[in-house]
Amino acid sequence: MINQVTLVGRLTKEPELKWTTEDRAVLNLTLALNRFGKNKRVDNDADFIQCVIWGKRAEATAEFCSKGQLVGVVGELQSRNYLNKEEQKIYITEVLVHQIRYLSSRSKEEQIINLPQEEEDSCNTLL
């Protein structure tokens, strides 16, 4: 089985770093990606992809990324669900990010965050 996603898009808002009750950093991002038709770009049409980053990678991304910045991510799709206030089951599909590359101009040291997976990360493999 293969579950690998590679995306390049712009951040739709400022990253907001949060912490779990177990004191783990988590960062949720939304990437805007242009949608293309047959051999041409469809005007004003975009997809908005939810991404989640954990641990040290989340902390570094929150420090170096900002709204509108062009980034590339490599990760895997994951699905999860929860019950909302009305007891309805809500399904979410998102990209669990393993690597993020900053594609907007910055120094080379700041352009890539490819830290090893932390032991407590929910994913066991690094793609």
N, CA, C and O atoms as a Tinker XYZ file with bonds, in Angstrom:
   508  protein
     1  N      0.839000   -1.185000    0.000000    73     2
     2  CA     0.000000    0.000000    0.000000    64     1     3
     3  C      0.882000    1.246000    0.000000    63     2     4     5
     4  O      1.946000    1.268000    0.618000    81     3
     5  N      0.430000    2.262000   -0.690000    73     3     6
     6  CA     1.143000    3.542000   -0.725000    64     5     7
     7  C      0.170000    4.629000   -0.294000    63     6     8     9
     8  O     -0.951000    4.709000   -0.796000    81     7
     9  N      0.603000    5.452000    0.625000    73     7    10
    10  CA    -0.180000    6.591000    1.083000    64     9    11
    11  C      0.791000    7.758000    1.210000    63    10    12    13
    12  O      1.326000    8.010000    2.290000    81    11
    13  N      1.018000    8.463000    0.119000    73    11    14
    14  CA     1.947000    9.593000    0.118000    64    13    15
    15  C      1.334000   10.732000   -0.680000    63    14    16    17
    16  O      0.813000   10.531000   -1.777000    81    15
    17  N      1.405000   11.926000   -0.114000    73    15    18
    18  CA     0.839000   13.117000   -0.722000    64    17    19
    19  C      1.934000   14.169000   -0.813000    63    18    20    21
    20  O      2.682000   14.384000    0.141000    81    19
    21  N      2.024000   14.824000   -1.970000    73    19    22
    22  CA     2.938000   15.951000   -2.151000    64    21    23
    23  C      2.114000   17.121000   -2.677000    63    22    24    25
    24  O      1.461000   17.007000   -3.715000    81    23
    25  N      2.144000   18.238000   -1.967000    73    23    26
    26  CA     1.351000   19.414000   -2.335000    64    25    27
    27  C      2.208000   20.661000   -2.290000    63    26    28    29
    28  O      3.146000   20.754000   -1.498000    81    27
    29  N      1.883000   21.624000   -3.146000    73    27    30
    30  CA     2.486000   22.950000   -3.102000    64    29    31
    31  C      1.338000   23.951000   -3.148000    63    30    32    33
    32  O      0.517000   23.936000   -4.065000    81    31
    33  N      1.297000   24.821000   -2.142000    73    31    34
    34  CA     0.233000   25.815000   -2.086000    64    33    35
    35  C      0.583000   26.939000   -1.143000    63    34    36    37
    36  O      1.672000   26.981000   -0.572000    81    35
    37  N     -0.361000   27.852000   -0.988000    73    35    38
    38  CA    -0.165000   29.009000   -0.107000    64    37    39
    39  C     -0.975000   28.843000    1.177000    63    38    40    41
    40  O     -2.090000   28.321000    1.168000    81    39
    41  N     -0.377000   29.305000    2.287000    73    39    42
    42  CA    -1.071000   29.259000    3.582000    64    41    43
    43  C     -2.221000   30.260000    3.581000    63    42    44    45
    44  O     -2.045000   31.409000    3.176000    81    43
    45  N     -3.394000   29.830000    4.030000    73    43    46
    46  CA    -4.566000   30.699000    3.995000    64    45    47
    47  C     -4.691000   31.608000    5.218000    63    46    48    49
    48  O     -5.458000   32.570000    5.197000    81    47
    49  N     -3.944000   31.310000    6.283000    73    47    50
    50  CA    -3.991000   32.152000    7.487000    64    49    51
    51  C     -2.694000   32.003000    8.263000    63    50    52    53
    52  O     -1.875000   31.137000    7.954000    81    51
    53  N     -2.511000   32.835000    9.257000    73    51    54
    54  CA    -1.323000   32.750000   10.110000    64    53    55
    55  C     -1.365000   31.444000   10.897000    63    54    56    57
    56  O     -2.409000   31.089000   11.445000    81    55
    57  N     -0.251000   30.727000   10.960000    73    55    58
    58  CA    -0.223000   29.481000   11.744000    64    57    59
    59  C     -0.449000   29.765000   13.226000    63    58    60    61
    60  O      0.089000   30.726000   13.776000    81    59
    61  N     -1.251000   28.918000   13.862000    73    59    62
    62  CA    -1.522000   29.054000   15.289000    64    61    63
    63  C     -1.131000   27.764000   15.990000    63    62    64    65
    64  O     -1.800000   26.739000   15.865000    81    63
    65  N     -0.034000   27.838000   16.729000    73    63    66
    66  CA     0.478000   26.675000   17.437000    64    65    67
    67  C     -0.375000   26.403000   18.671000    63    66    68    69
    68  O     -0.673000   27.310000   19.447000    81    67
    69  N     -0.763000   25.135000   18.840000    73    67    70
    70  CA    -1.537000   24.733000   20.019000    64    69    71
    71  C     -0.807000   23.595000   20.705000    63    70    72    73
    72  O      0.099000   22.981000   20.142000    81    71
    73  N     -1.224000   23.326000   21.941000    73    71    74
    74  CA    -0.594000   22.267000   22.735000    64    73    75
    75  C     -1.669000   21.325000   23.231000    63    74    76    77
    76  O     -2.748000   21.758000   23.633000    81    75
    77  N     -1.371000   20.027000   23.202000    73    75    78
    78  CA    -2.307000   19.039000   23.715000    64    77    79
    79  C     -2.204000   18.992000   25.230000    63    78    80    81
    80  O     -1.328000   19.624000   25.819000    81    79
    81  N     -3.096000   18.244000   25.856000    73    79    82
    82  CA    -3.035000   18.102000   27.317000    64    81    83
    83  C     -1.772000   17.349000   27.739000    63    82    84    85
    84  O     -1.336000   17.451000   28.886000    81    83
    85  N     -1.181000   16.580000   26.790000    73    83    86
    86  CA     0.078000   15.866000   27.063000    64    85    87
    87  C      1.290000   16.732000   26.729000    63    86    88    89
    88  O      2.415000   16.234000   26.690000    81    87
    89  N      1.065000   18.036000   26.486000    73    87    90
    90  CA     2.122000   19.015000   26.209000    64    89    91
    91  C      2.855000   18.734000   24.889000    63    90    92    93
    92  O      4.069000   18.918000   24.802000    81    91
    93  N      2.119000   18.289000   23.870000    73    91    94
    94  CA     2.666000   18.093000   22.526000    64    93    95
    95  C      2.206000   19.229000   21.635000    63    94    96    97
    96  O      1.036000   19.611000   21.656000    81    95
    97  N      3.130000   19.768000   20.851000    73    95    98
    98  CA     2.799000   20.842000   19.923000    64    97    99
    99  C      2.045000   20.270000   18.721000    63    98   100   101
   100  O      2.391000   19.209000   18.202000    81    99
   101  N      1.012000   20.991000   18.291000    73    99   102
   102  CA     0.263000   20.615000   17.094000    64   101   103
   103  C     -0.087000   21.893000   16.326000    63   102   104   105
   104  O     -0.450000   22.916000   16.908000    81   103
   105  N      0.032000   21.797000   15.023000    73   103   106
   106  CA    -0.226000   22.953000   14.164000    64   105   107
   107  C     -1.137000   22.506000   13.033000    63   106   108   109
   108  O     -0.823000   21.559000   12.312000    81   107
   109  N     -2.266000   23.189000   12.879000    73   107   110
   110  CA    -3.184000   22.918000   11.777000    64   109   111
   111  C     -3.037000   24.029000   10.746000    63   110   112   113
   112  O     -3.089000   25.213000   11.079000    81   111
   113  N     -2.854000   23.635000    9.503000    73   111   114
   114  CA    -2.699000   24.586000    8.406000    64   113   115
   115  C     -3.722000   24.279000    7.328000    63   114   116   117
   116  O     -4.184000   23.145000    7.198000    81   115
   117  N     -4.071000   25.295000    6.559000    73   115   118
   118  CA    -4.869000   25.093000    5.360000    64   117   119
   119  C     -4.069000   25.626000    4.189000    63   118   120   121
   120  O     -3.636000   26.778000    4.188000    81   119
   121  N     -3.877000   24.769000    3.185000    73   119   122
   122  CA    -3.174000   25.165000    1.965000    64   121   123
   123  C     -4.194000   25.424000    0.870000    63   122   124   125
   124  O     -5.113000   24.631000    0.662000    81   123
   125  N     -4.024000   26.542000    0.170000    73   123   126
   126  CA    -4.838000   26.848000   -1.003000    64   125   127
   127  C     -4.047000   26.424000   -2.226000    63   126   128   129
   128  O     -2.902000   26.834000   -2.416000    81   127
   129  N     -4.680000   25.587000   -3.064000    73   127   130
   130  CA    -4.040000   25.080000   -4.271000    64   129   131
   131  C     -4.893000   25.450000   -5.475000    63   130   132   133
   132  O     -6.103000   25.220000   -5.473000    81   131
   133  N     -4.271000   26.024000   -6.508000    73   131   134
   134  CA    -5.007000   26.334000   -7.731000    64   133   135
   135  C     -5.507000   25.061000   -8.378000    63   134   136   137
   136  O     -4.820000   24.039000   -8.364000    81   135
   137  N     -6.687000   25.118000   -8.939000    73   135   138
   138  CA    -7.259000   23.981000   -9.657000    64   137   139
   139  C     -7.070000   24.214000  -11.154000    63   138   140   141
   140  O     -7.275000   25.322000  -11.650000    81   139
   141  N     -6.684000   23.175000  -11.854000    73   139   142
   142  CA    -6.434000   23.269000  -13.283000    64   141   143
   143  C     -7.429000   22.416000  -14.045000    63   142   144   145
   144  O     -7.781000   21.317000  -13.616000    81   143
   145  N     -7.887000   22.943000  -15.201000    73   143   146
   146  CA    -8.751000   22.172000  -16.094000    64   145   147
   147  C     -7.888000   21.499000  -17.144000    63   146   148   149
   148  O     -6.678000   21.359000  -16.967000    81   147
   149  N     -8.506000   21.086000  -18.227000    73   147   150
   150  CA    -7.755000   20.433000  -19.306000    64   149   151
   151  C     -6.837000   21.450000  -19.971000    63   150   152   153
   152  O     -7.287000   22.346000  -20.686000    81   151
   153  N     -5.537000   21.293000  -19.720000    73   151   154
   154  CA    -4.480000   22.096000  -20.344000    64   153   155
   155  C     -4.555000   23.586000  -20.042000    63   154   156   157
   156  O     -3.850000   24.363000  -20.686000    81   155
   157  N     -5.373000   24.018000  -19.095000    73   155   158
   158  CA    -5.372000   25.434000  -18.713000    64   157   159
   159  C     -5.888000   25.588000  -17.296000    63   158   160   161
   160  O     -6.581000   24.720000  -16.766000    81   159
   161  N     -5.537000   26.704000  -16.701000    73   159   162
   162  CA    -5.950000   26.991000  -15.332000    64   161   163
   163  C     -7.390000   27.488000  -15.333000    63   162   164   165
   164  O     -7.757000   28.316000  -16.166000    81   163
   165  N     -8.197000   26.998000  -14.419000    73   163   166
   166  CA    -9.560000   27.481000  -14.249000    64   165   167
   167  C     -9.496000   28.708000  -13.360000    63   166   168   169
   168  O     -8.993000   28.629000  -12.240000    81   167
   169  N     -9.998000   29.848000  -13.837000    73   167   170
   170  CA    -9.899000   31.104000  -13.093000    64   169   171
   171  C    -10.620000   31.046000  -11.747000    63   170   172   173
   172  O    -11.724000   30.513000  -11.634000    81   171
   173  N     -9.972000   31.603000  -10.746000    73   171   174
   174  CA   -10.529000   31.770000   -9.410000    64   173   175
   175  C    -11.079000   30.487000   -8.800000    63   174   176   177
   176  O    -12.038000   30.527000   -8.030000    81   175
   177  N    -10.489000   29.368000   -9.135000    73   175   178
   178  CA   -10.935000   28.108000   -8.566000    64   177   179
   179  C     -9.775000   27.495000   -7.798000    63   178   180   181
   180  O     -8.673000   27.355000   -8.330000    81   179
   181  N    -10.022000   27.133000   -6.560000    73   179   182
   182  CA    -8.950000   26.588000   -5.720000    64   181   183
   183  C     -9.513000   25.491000   -4.828000    63   182   184   185
   184  O    -10.713000   25.437000   -4.556000    81   183
   185  N     -8.627000   24.629000   -4.385000    73   183   186
   186  CA    -8.951000   23.632000   -3.374000    64   185   187
   187  C     -8.257000   24.053000   -2.087000    63   186   188   189
   188  O     -7.161000   24.613000   -2.121000    81   187
   189  N     -8.889000   23.785000   -0.960000    73   187   190
   190  CA    -8.341000   24.127000    0.340000    64   189   191
   191  C     -8.122000   22.826000    1.106000    63   190   192   193
   192  O     -9.077000   22.138000    1.466000    81   191
   193  N     -6.862000   22.501000    1.348000    73   191   194
   194  CA    -6.482000   21.221000    1.926000    64   193   195
   195  C     -6.027000   21.417000    3.369000    63   194   196   197
   196  O     -5.141000   22.222000    3.653000    81   195
   197  N     -6.656000   20.659000    4.279000    73   195   198
   198  CA    -6.291000   20.710000    5.689000    64   197   199
   199  C     -5.039000   19.874000    5.929000    63   198   200   201
   200  O     -4.927000   18.756000    5.427000    81   199
   201  N     -4.095000   20.422000    6.701000    73   199   202
   202  CA    -2.853000   19.732000    7.036000    64   201   203
   203  C     -2.625000   19.833000    8.540000    63   202   204   205
   204  O     -3.010000   20.821000    9.166000    81   203
   205  N     -1.999000   18.808000    9.119000    73   203   206
   206  CA    -1.669000   18.816000   10.538000    64   205   207
   207  C     -0.200000   18.444000   10.694000    63   206   208   209
   208  O      0.297000   17.532000   10.033000    81   207
   209  N      0.485000   19.166000   11.580000    73   207   210
   210  CA     1.905000   18.944000   11.843000    64   209   211
   211  C      2.071000   18.804000   13.353000    63   210   212   213
   212  O      1.452000   19.538000   14.123000    81   211
   213  N      2.920000   17.846000   13.777000    73   211   214
   214  CA     3.119000   17.560000   15.196000    64   213   215
   215  C      4.552000   17.837000   15.635000    63   214   216   217
   216  O      5.476000   17.836000   14.822000    81   215
   217  N      4.723000   18.075000   16.939000    73   215   218
   218  CA     6.032000   18.112000   17.596000    64   217   219
   219  C      6.918000   19.285000   17.204000    63   218   220   221
   220  O      6.441000   20.391000   16.951000    81   219
   221  N      8.225000   19.016000   17.158000    73   219   222
   222  CA     9.223000   20.056000   16.855000    64   221   223
   223  C      8.995000   20.661000   15.478000    63   222   224   225
   224  O      9.212000   21.856000   15.274000    81   223
   225  N      8.555000   19.834000   14.534000    73   223   226
   226  CA     8.270000   20.322000   13.182000    64   225   227
   227  C      7.162000   21.376000   13.233000    63   226   228   229
   228  O      7.221000   22.372000   12.512000    81   227
   229  N      6.152000   21.162000   14.082000    73   227   230
   230  CA     5.058000   22.128000   14.243000    64   229   231
   231  C      5.570000   23.435000   14.831000    63   230   232   233
   232  O      5.195000   24.516000   14.376000    81   231
   233  N      6.427000   23.336000   15.840000    73   231   234
   234  CA     6.982000   24.535000   16.465000    64   233   235
   235  C      7.800000   25.358000   15.467000    63   234   236   237
   236  O      7.660000   26.579000   15.401000    81   235
   237  N      8.652000   24.685000   14.694000    73   235   238
   238  CA     9.487000   25.389000   13.724000    64   237   239
   239  C      8.643000   26.009000   12.616000    63   238   240   241
   240  O      8.914000   27.126000   12.176000    81   239
   241  N      7.632000   25.292000   12.172000    73   239   242
   242  CA     6.767000   25.815000   11.114000    64   241   243
   243  C      6.007000   27.041000   11.595000    63   242   244   245
   244  O      5.870000   28.008000   10.845000    81   243
   245  N      5.513000   27.024000   12.819000    73   243   246
   246  CA     4.798000   28.172000   13.371000    64   245   247
   247  C      5.706000   29.394000   13.455000    63   246   248   249
   248  O      5.254000   30.526000   13.283000    81   247
   249  N      6.981000   29.158000   13.718000    73   247   250
   250  CA     7.941000   30.266000   13.835000    64   249   251
   251  C      8.282000   30.867000   12.476000    63   250   252   253
   252  O      8.417000   32.085000   12.361000    81   251
   253  N      8.424000   30.038000   11.447000    73   251   254
   254  CA     8.947000   30.510000   10.169000    64   253   255
   255  C      7.903000   30.783000    9.099000    63   254   256   257
   256  O      8.214000   31.469000    8.125000    81   255
   257  N      6.680000   30.281000    9.228000    73   255   258
   258  CA     5.672000   30.440000    8.187000    64   257   259
   259  C      4.696000   31.554000    8.523000    63   258   260   261
   260  O      4.481000   31.879000    9.691000    81   259
   261  N      4.107000   32.137000    7.479000    73   259   262
   262  CA     3.096000   33.169000    7.668000    64   261   263
   263  C      2.073000   33.095000    6.536000    63   262   264   265
   264  O      2.301000   32.450000    5.513000    81   263
   265  N      0.951000   33.762000    6.740000    73   263   266
   266  CA    -0.146000   33.768000    5.777000    64   265   267
   267  C      0.356000   34.177000    4.396000    63   266   268   269
   268  O      1.132000   35.122000    4.258000    81   267
   269  N     -0.096000   33.455000    3.382000    73   267   270
   270  CA     0.249000   33.775000    2.008000    64   269   271
   271  C      1.545000   33.169000    1.520000    63   270   272   273
   272  O      1.840000   33.221000    0.326000    81   271
   273  N      2.324000   32.596000    2.422000    73   271   274
   274  CA     3.614000   32.018000    2.038000    64   273   275
   275  C      3.408000   30.748000    1.231000    63   274   276   277
   276  O      2.518000   29.950000    1.527000    81   275
   277  N      4.233000   30.567000    0.213000    73   275   278
   278  CA     4.211000   29.373000   -0.618000    64   277   279
   279  C      5.024000   28.285000    0.072000    63   278   280   281
   280  O      6.190000   28.487000    0.411000    81   279
   281  N      4.393000   27.122000    0.278000    73   279   282
   282  CA     5.071000   25.998000    0.930000    64   281   283
   283  C      4.772000   24.716000    0.164000    63   282   284   285
   284  O      3.757000   24.595000   -0.522000    81   283
   285  N      5.686000   23.770000    0.303000    73   283   286
   286  CA     5.478000   22.423000   -0.210000    64   285   287
   287  C      5.454000   21.472000    0.960000    63   286   288   289
   288  O      6.256000   21.605000    1.884000    81   287
   289  N      4.547000   20.513000    0.936000    73   287   290
   290  CA     4.469000   19.530000    2.008000    64   289   291
   291  C      4.488000   18.120000    1.419000    63   290   292   293
   292  O      3.999000   17.879000    0.315000    81   291
   293  N      5.061000   17.206000    2.182000    73   291   294
   294  CA     5.015000   15.780000    1.881000    64   293   295
   295  C      4.474000   15.107000    3.130000    63   294   296   297
   296  O      4.923000   15.387000    4.242000    81   295
   297  N      3.515000   14.227000    2.942000    73   295   298
   298  CA     2.929000   13.541000    4.083000    64   297   299
   299  C      2.037000   12.423000    3.635000    63   298   300   301
   300  O      2.217000   11.860000    2.555000    81   299
   301  N      1.064000   12.100000    4.473000    73   299   302
   302  CA     0.124000   11.029000    4.152000    64   301   303
   303  C     -1.283000   11.459000    4.523000    63   302   304   305
   304  O     -1.481000   12.260000    5.436000    81   303
   305  N     -2.259000   10.918000    3.805000    73   303   306
   306  CA    -3.659000   11.197000    4.124000    64   305   307
   307  C     -4.073000   10.411000    5.353000    63   306   308   309
   308  O     -3.697000    9.252000    5.527000    81   307
   309  N     -4.852000   11.063000    6.198000    73   307   310
   310  CA    -5.450000   10.364000    7.326000    64   309   311
   311  C     -6.881000   10.852000    7.468000    63   310   312   313
   312  O     -7.187000   12.011000    7.187000    81   311
   313  N     -7.743000    9.964000    7.902000    73   311   314
   314  CA    -9.144000   10.298000    8.145000    64   313   315
   315  C     -9.444000   10.077000    9.605000    63   314   316   317
   316  O     -8.917000    9.158000   10.233000    81   315
   317  N    -10.298000   10.929000   10.142000    73   315   318
   318  CA   -10.724000   10.775000   11.522000    64   317   319
   319  C    -12.146000   11.303000   11.634000    63   318   320   321
   320  O    -12.654000   11.926000   10.702000    81   319
   321  N    -12.782000   11.061000   12.754000    73   319   322
   322  CA   -14.136000   11.567000   12.955000    64   321   323
   323  C    -14.341000   11.899000   14.422000    63   322   324   325
   324  O    -13.615000   11.430000   15.298000    81   323
   325  N    -15.358000   12.726000   14.664000    73   323   326
   326  CA   -15.723000   13.099000   16.021000    64   325   327
   327  C    -17.210000   13.450000   16.050000    63   326   328   329
   328  O    -17.823000   13.654000   15.001000    81   327
   329  N    -17.781000   13.519000   17.234000    73   327   330
   330  CA   -19.174000   13.936000   17.392000    64   329   331
   331  C    -19.218000   15.417000   17.733000    63   330   332   333
   332  O    -18.522000   15.867000   18.643000    81   331
   333  N    -20.033000   16.180000   17.005000    73   331   334
   334  CA   -20.168000   17.603000   17.312000    64   333   335
   335  C    -21.195000   17.802000   18.431000    63   334   336   337
   336  O    -21.675000   16.830000   19.015000    81   335
   337  N    -21.529000   19.056000   18.725000    73   335   338
   338  CA   -22.445000   19.365000   19.829000    64   337   339
   339  C    -23.838000   18.773000   19.628000    63   338   340   341
   340  O    -24.539000   18.462000   20.591000    81   339
   341  N    -24.227000   18.621000   18.361000    73   339   342
   342  CA   -25.539000   18.052000   18.043000    64   341   343
   343  C    -25.486000   16.530000   17.936000    63   342   344   345
   344  O    -26.439000   15.911000   17.463000    81   343
   345  N    -24.374000   15.921000   18.372000    73   343   346
   346  CA   -24.184000   14.471000   18.343000    64   345   347
   347  C    -24.160000   13.909000   16.917000    63   346   348   349
   348  O    -24.492000   12.745000   16.694000    81   347
   349  N    -23.765000   14.751000   15.956000    73   347   350
   350  CA   -23.595000   14.293000   14.578000    64   349   351
   351  C    -22.138000   13.921000   14.377000    63   350   352   353
   352  O    -21.241000   14.597000   14.880000    81   351
   353  N    -21.905000   12.837000   13.636000    73   351   354
   354  CA   -20.544000   12.405000   13.364000    64   353   355
   355  C    -19.975000   13.252000   12.229000    63   354   356   357
   356  O    -20.554000   13.325000   11.144000    81   355
   357  N    -18.833000   13.894000   12.491000    73   355   358
   358  CA   -18.145000   14.736000   11.511000    64   357   359
   359  C    -16.890000   14.005000   11.065000    63   358   360   361
   360  O    -16.096000   13.561000   11.895000    81   359
   361  N    -16.710000   13.880000    9.751000    73   359   362
   362  CA   -15.552000   13.200000    9.178000    64   361   363
   363  C    -14.575000   14.231000    8.631000    63   362   364   365
   364  O    -14.981000   15.208000    8.000000    81   363
   365  N    -13.291000   14.011000    8.875000    73   363   366
   366  CA   -12.237000   14.912000    8.413000    64   365   367
   367  C    -11.168000   14.079000    7.715000    63   366   368   369
   368  O    -10.726000   13.052000    8.229000    81   367
   369  N    -10.764000   14.539000    6.543000    73   367   370
   370  CA    -9.609000   13.966000    5.858000    64   369   371
   371  C     -8.575000   15.072000    5.764000    63   370   372   373
   372  O     -8.877000   16.176000    5.313000    81   371
   373  N     -7.359000   14.778000    6.189000    73   371   374
   374  CA    -6.298000   15.778000    6.229000    64   373   375
   375  C     -4.969000   15.129000    5.894000    63   374   376   377
   376  O     -4.845000   13.905000    5.848000    81   375
   377  N     -3.975000   15.981000    5.660000    73   375   378
   378  CA    -2.624000   15.503000    5.380000    64   377   379
   379  C     -1.818000   15.567000    6.667000    63   378   380   381
   380  O     -1.695000   16.631000    7.273000    81   379
   381  N     -1.270000   14.431000    7.085000    73   379   382
   382  CA    -0.341000   14.379000    8.206000    64   381   383
   383  C      1.040000   14.675000    7.621000    63   382   384   385
   384  O      1.608000   13.845000    6.911000    81   383
   385  N      1.573000   15.850000    7.919000    73   383   386
   386  CA     2.789000   16.346000    7.278000    64   385   387
   387  C      4.037000   15.753000    7.923000    63   386   388   389
   388  O      4.205000   15.793000    9.142000    81   387
   389  N      4.913000   15.198000    7.073000    73   387   390
   390  CA     6.210000   14.671000    7.510000    64   389   391
   391  C      7.344000   15.619000    7.149000    63   390   392   393
   392  O      8.380000   15.640000    7.813000    81   391
   393  N      7.145000   16.396000    6.102000    73   391   394
   394  CA     8.188000   17.319000    5.648000    64   393   395
   395  C      7.503000   18.559000    5.090000    63   394   396   397
   396  O      6.493000   18.463000    4.393000    81   395
   397  N      8.062000   19.722000    5.405000    73   395   398
   398  CA     7.556000   20.972000    4.850000    64   397   399
   399  C      8.740000   21.770000    4.342000    63   398   400   401
   400  O      9.771000   21.876000    5.005000    81   399
   401  N      8.574000   22.323000    3.164000    73   399   402
   402  CA     9.624000   23.144000    2.563000    64   401   403
   403  C      9.043000   24.528000    2.302000    63   402   404   405
   404  O      7.982000   24.670000    1.695000    81   403
   405  N      9.756000   25.537000    2.769000    73   403   406
   406  CA     9.341000   26.917000    2.572000    64   405   407
   407  C      9.836000   27.367000    1.200000    63   406   408   409
   408  O     11.042000   27.399000    0.953000    81   407
   409  N      8.919000   27.709000    0.319000    73   407   410
   410  CA     9.280000   28.031000   -1.050000    64   409   411
   411  C      9.331000   29.533000   -1.309000    63   410   412   413
   412  O      9.825000   29.955000   -2.355000    81   411
   413  N      8.837000   30.343000   -0.391000    73   411   414
   414  CA     8.991000   31.787000   -0.497000    64   413   415
   415  C     10.410000   32.134000   -0.114000    63   414   416   417
   416  O     11.061000   31.371000    0.599000    81   415
   417  N     10.898000   33.266000   -0.570000    73   415   418
   418  CA    12.307000   33.593000   -0.350000    64   417   419
   419  C     12.612000   33.821000    1.130000    63   418   420   421
   420  O     11.988000   34.652000    1.789000    81   419
   421  N     13.579000   33.069000    1.630000    73   419   422
   422  CA    14.162000   33.160000    2.966000    64   421   423
   423  C     15.538000   32.567000    2.865000    63   422   424   425
   424  O     15.919000   32.067000    1.807000    81   423
   425  N     16.296000   32.609000    3.939000    73   423   426
   426  CA    17.618000   32.008000    3.886000    64   425   427
   427  C     17.499000   30.499000    3.744000    63   426   428   429
   428  O     16.483000   29.919000    4.127000    81   427
   429  N     18.533000   29.854000    3.194000    73   427   430
   430  CA    18.487000   28.405000    2.963000    64   429   431
   431  C     18.296000   27.630000    4.265000    63   430   432   433
   432  O     17.646000   26.585000    4.257000    81   431
   433  N     18.838000   28.107000    5.372000    73   431   434
   434  CA    18.710000   27.394000    6.640000    64   433   435
   435  C     17.260000   27.342000    7.092000    63   434   436   437
   436  O     16.868000   26.412000    7.798000    81   435
   437  N     16.454000   28.328000    6.696000    73   435   438
   438  CA    15.075000   28.397000    7.146000    64   437   439
   439  C     14.106000   27.722000    6.185000    63   438   440   441
   440  O     12.913000   27.657000    6.484000    81   439
   441  N     14.565000   27.220000    5.053000    73   439   442
   442  CA    13.657000   26.771000    4.019000    64   441   443
   443  C     13.142000   25.353000    4.174000    63   442   444   445
   444  O     12.144000   25.011000    3.539000    81   443
   445  N     13.759000   24.520000    4.972000    73   443   446
   446  CA    13.276000   23.140000    5.060000    64   445   447
   447  C     13.225000   22.661000    6.508000    63   446   448   449
   448  O     14.164000   22.857000    7.280000    81   447
   449  N     12.132000   22.043000    6.847000    73   447   450
   450  CA    11.999000   21.404000    8.157000    64   449   451
   451  C     11.716000   19.935000    7.872000    63   450   452   453
   452  O     10.612000   19.577000    7.460000    81   451
   453  N     12.706000   19.098000    8.089000    73   451   454
   454  CA    12.584000   17.665000    7.859000    64   453   455
   455  C     13.158000   16.954000    9.073000    63   454   456   457
   456  O     14.153000   16.235000    8.979000    81   455
   457  N     12.522000   17.165000   10.198000    73   455   458
   458  CA    12.995000   16.590000   11.439000    64   457   459
   459  C     12.556000   15.147000   11.529000    63   458   460   461
   460  O     11.522000   14.795000   10.961000    81   459
   461  N     13.298000   14.292000   12.221000    73   459   462
   462  CA    12.860000   12.905000   12.382000    64   461   463
   463  C     11.565000   12.848000   13.174000    63   462   464   465
   464  O     11.307000   13.691000   14.033000    81   463
   465  N     10.758000   11.846000   12.875000    73   463   466
   466  CA     9.510000   11.653000   13.605000    64   465   467
   467  C      9.816000   11.448000   15.078000    63   466   468   469
   468  O     10.760000   10.746000   15.439000    81   467
   469  N      9.012000   12.066000   15.917000    73   467   470
   470  CA     9.158000   11.867000   17.350000    64   469   471
   471  C      8.487000   10.556000   17.719000    63   470   472   473
   472  O      7.545000   10.125000   17.054000    81   471
   473  N      8.963000    9.933000   18.762000    73   471   474
   474  CA     8.421000    8.641000   19.172000    64   473   475
   475  C      6.922000    8.706000   19.434000    63   474   476   477
   476  O      6.204000    7.741000   19.174000    81   475
   477  N      6.447000    9.837000   19.946000    73   475   478
   478  CA     5.051000    9.920000   20.303000    64   477   479
   479  C      4.162000   10.328000   19.136000    63   478   480   481
   480  O      2.944000   10.396000   19.300000    81   479
   481  N      4.734000   10.606000   17.951000    73   479   482
   482  CA     3.905000   10.948000   16.801000    64   481   483
   483  C      2.976000    9.801000   16.465000    63   482   484   485
   484  O      3.300000    8.636000   16.698000    81   483
   485  N      1.827000   10.131000   15.919000    73   483   486
   486  CA     0.833000    9.111000   15.615000    64   485   487
   487  C      1.209000    8.261000   14.413000    63   486   488   489
   488  O      0.575000    7.232000   14.176000    81   487
   489  N      2.209000    8.653000   13.652000    73   487   490
   490  CA     2.610000    7.896000   12.478000    64   489   491
   491  C      3.908000    7.160000   12.773000    63   490   492   493
   492  O      4.828000    7.730000   13.360000    81   491
   493  N      3.986000    5.909000   12.372000    73   491   494
   494  CA     5.167000    5.109000   12.635000    64   493   495
   495  C      6.196000    5.144000   11.526000    63   494   496   497
   496  O      7.346000    4.763000   11.746000    81   495
   497  N      5.816000    5.589000   10.342000    73   495   498
   498  CA     6.743000    5.578000    9.230000    64   497   499
   499  C      7.017000    6.982000    8.741000    63   498   500   501
   500  O      6.152000    7.856000    8.809000    81   499
   501  N      8.198000    7.192000    8.259000    73   499   502
   502  CA     8.587000    8.466000    7.683000    64   501   503
   503  C      8.768000    8.236000    6.200000    63   502   504   505
   504  O      9.585000    7.416000    5.780000    81   503
   505  N      7.996000    8.969000    5.407000    73   503   506
   506  CA     8.034000    8.762000    3.957000    64   505   507
   507  C      9.143000    9.558000    3.329000    63   506   508
   508  O      9.326000    9.507000    2.113000    81   507
